[in-house]
Amino acid sequence: MEFLQYLFSGITSGAIYAVIAVGFSMLYSATDLINFAHGEFVMLGALCLVTMKAIGMPLPIAFLNAVLIVGLIGLIFERLAIRPVKRPQPIVLVIITVGASIFFRGMAMILWGKDTYSVPPFSDHPPIIISGAALLPQSLWILFIVLAVVACLYLFYQKTLTGKAMQACAISKKAAWLMGIPAKWMVSLSFLLSAAMGAVAGVIIAPITMCSYDMGTMLGLKGFCAAMLGGLGSLWGALLGGFLLGILEAMGVGFFSSSIKDAIAFLLLLFILYVRPGGIIGAVQAKRF
Amino acid sequence: MKKMSVKTLLLSAVLCFAISVLILPGAWAESTWKIGGIFAVTGPASFLGDPEKKSMEMIVETINKNGGIDGRPLEAVIYDTEADPTKAVMAVSKLINRDKVMAIIGPSTTPTSLAVIPGAQRAGIPLISCAAGNGITQPIKPWIFKTAQSDIHAVAAIYNHMKKMGHTKVGIITVSNAFGESGKEQLESQAPDFGITVVRAENFGAKDTDMTAQLTKIRGEKPDAIVCWGTNPGPAVVSRNARQLNIDIPLYQSHGVASPKFIDLAGEAAEGILLPTGKILVADLLPDDDPQKPVLKTYIRQFQEKYNSPVSGFGGYAYDGVRILADAIKGTGGDLAKIREKIESTRDHVGVSGTFNFSPEDHNGLDPSAFVMVRIENGTWKLVE
C-alpha cells in the first residue's frame, strides 16, 4: 500500500517534470540553446490561468488562452532578446535566458503580486482508492494531458511538413537552409511551441501546487535535470527522465528521508552524467554536431 | 610616509571622538526620535513584512498626532530585507551607521533576526524582533527583545489541547527552514511533559508541491493526531494532501498559517483544522472581560480605516514593538542604556499579541495565554474551549 502511494505521488510529479523537460529538449534540439527561462513560462502559464479563471472564463477556454498567451510571449522573447544577438555564442544566449528569467519573475511579481493563488482541480471527483492508496483525479488529468501533448508533438514531427522541416533544422541548420527551409522561422516556431509546452505544464499543475510568481525556478531546474537525465534533444528521453526523477524522488522520501528529496534529483543527475554523459537515451544524438 | 600615517591616525581619532560626542546622550541635535524598521516587505515572507511595515507607519503616525514622545515626534526609517539574511545585516548596519537610529523594530523572520543580532549587540542598540523563533531571545541577549509569540507557547497550547482530547501519539511534519526546525525542536522536547510521544517526524521543502509520501509514512505509524509546522503555502498543500489521502485524525497547524490566506489556499481541506493563534483573528469572539479586547479593537479599526484591507495577526508584532519602545523612550532623553532597562522592566503592557511582562530572564514577556486554540469551520475561525 505504501509503495503504491509513493508510486502514485511519483508519477504525478514525474509527469510534471516530464512535460517541462520536453519543453527544454525541444528547444535544445532545434536551436542548441538551453533556455533557463523555461521555468518562468511554467509560472506564467499557471498565473495566466488564475487570471483567466478570475475573469470568469470556463476552464477549457482559459486553458487554451493561457497556453496561447505564453506561446506568444515565447515568440516575442525570441524576436526581441535572442534573434538580435550579433554573435550568438551559446554562453551569451544562455546568459540572456538567465536574465530573461529574472525579468519574467519580476514582471510577474508586479502584475500578480506576491500572493499565492489556488486553483480548483479540473474535476471535482473524490480521490480514487486503489488497494489503500489514493490516486488524485488531477493526477489522471495531468497524465492524460501530458501523454496527449507528447503524442501530438510526435505526430507533428513525423507526419507534417513543418514538423519535418523543424527536424531538418535540428539536424543541420545550414543544410536545411540550403534546401529552402526558412530556418529562422523554424527557430521562432520552436520557441513558441516550447513556451506553450511550459504553459501547459503550468496550467495542469496549478491545482496541485498552487501558484505564485516564484514557483518557476525550482520547477525549471527539476525539468532541466529530467531532460539531462533522459538525454537532451530526445523527446522520449525527456519523458523517461521526468518520470524516473519523479518516482525516484517519491521513493526516496518514502523509504529514506524527506530531507534529502532535492538531493536525490541532483545526485542522480551527477551519477547518470558520469556513467552516460549523453543521458539515458540521448547518447547518440548528443554527438550530433 | 610614516608621518602621514601618524597624521591620519590622529585625524581619525579626532573624528571618532567628534562622532562619539555627537551620538552621546543629550547631544542629539535632531528634533526627532529616529527609530529603524527592517521588515521582509517583499519576497517570500512579504505576508509578514508588509503588514508589519504598515502597522509601524500607522502607530508612528498616531503617536505623532498625539504630540510625540516628550514633545518630540518619532521618525521611522524602514528598509526591506526581502527575508534575506545578508540584506538584513546590511540594512542594520545602514540604520546604525548612516541613519543613526536609536532602536530597531524587526526583522520579520527568524533567520534574518538571528543574522542581525550580533550587529545590534555590538552596537548596543535595542532591537525588538517580530519573528517567532525561540533562539532569538534564548539565551538572553541584553539588547534583543521580541514581541511575536514564541514557538514554545504555541506548542504548549497545541499539546494542552491534545491532552484534553486524550491524544497520546502524534506524527509531525515540519518545513525544512528555521521556522520548521524550531517548531520541531519544541514539539519533540515538550512532548514528554504532556505525556505525548512523537511517533514520526517528517519534513518538507518550503516550495514542495506534494507531501503525500510523507503523510503516508506518518499514517503508517497510526498516530492520534498530526501536527504540521510551516508557513504558506506548504501547510495548505499538507492539508489538501491529508484530505485526499482520507486521513481522518485531527490535523493541527501552527500559528504560522493563522491568516485568512490559509483558508483561501487550502479551501475545503481547511475545514476542521485546529491551530493556535494570537487573539487578533478572533477579536470579535473574545469575552468582553478579556483585557486585550479594547487594544485589538482599536488596532483593527485603525488598520482597516487606513489601509482598507483586512488585518492579519502579523502586523501586531511591529505595532506592539513600537508602542513598547515609545513607552520606554519616555523620560530617558535618548539614553540607550536607560531605554533598554525600561523595555526590560515593562510590566502588564497589554498589546495586540498578548500581555507583556518583560524581565531580565524573559525578553519575550508572553506566556501561553497569548494563544487561543481555534478550529476552522465553514471557512472561518471558531474559538475552541
HADDOCK unambig.tbl for C-alpha pairs under 7 A between the chains (distance, minus, plus):
assign (segid A and resid 2 and name CA) (segid B and resid 216 and name CA) 6.58 0.50 0.50
assign (segid A and resid 5 and name CA) (segid B and resid 213 and name CA) 6.88 0.50 0.50
assign (segid A and resid 6 and name CA) (segid B and resid 213 and name CA) 5.46 0.50 0.50
assign (segid A and resid 9 and name CA) (segid B and resid 212 and name CA) 6.53 0.50 0.50
assign (segid A and resid 9 and name CA) (segid B and resid 213 and name CA) 6.68 0.50 0.50
assign (segid A and resid 117 and name CA) (segid B and resid 265 and name CA) 6.79 0.50 0.50
assign (segid A and resid 118 and name CA) (segid B and resid 265 and name CA) 5.39 0.50 0.50
assign (segid A and resid 127 and name CA) (segid B and resid 244 and name CA) 5.96 0.50 0.50
assign (segid A and resid 134 and name CA) (segid B and resid 244 and name CA) 6.94 0.50 0.50
assign (segid A and resid 134 and name CA) (segid B and resid 245 and name CA) 5.54 0.50 0.50
assign (segid A and resid 208 and name CA) (segid B and resid 209 and name CA) 6.88 0.50 0.50
assign (segid A and resid 209 and name CA) (segid B and resid 209 and name CA) 4.71 0.50 0.50
assign (segid A and resid 250 and name CA) (segid B and resid 213 and name CA) 6.32 0.50 0.50
assign (segid A and resid 253 and name CA) (segid B and resid 213 and name CA) 6.52 0.50 0.50
assign (segid A and resid 253 and name CA) (segid B and resid 214 and name CA) 6.82 0.50 0.50
assign (segid A and resid 254 and name CA) (segid B and resid 213 and name CA) 5.63 0.50 0.50
assign (segid A and resid 254 and name CA) (segid B and resid 214 and name CA) 6.54 0.50 0.50
assign (segid A and resid 254 and name CA) (segid B and resid 217 and name CA) 6.55 0.50 0.50
assign (segid A and resid 258 and name CA) (segid B and resid 202 and name CA) 6.24 0.50 0.50
assign (segid A and resid 258 and name CA) (segid B and resid 203 and name CA) 5.68 0.50 0.50
assign (segid A and resid 258 and name CA) (segid B and resid 204 and name CA) 6.31 0.50 0.50
assign (segid A and resid 258 and name CA) (segid B and resid 214 and name CA) 6.91 0.50 0.50
assign (segid A and resid 259 and name CA) (segid B and resid 203 and name CA) 6.18 0.50 0.50
assign (segid A and resid 259 and name CA) (segid B and resid 204 and name CA) 6.77 0.50 0.50
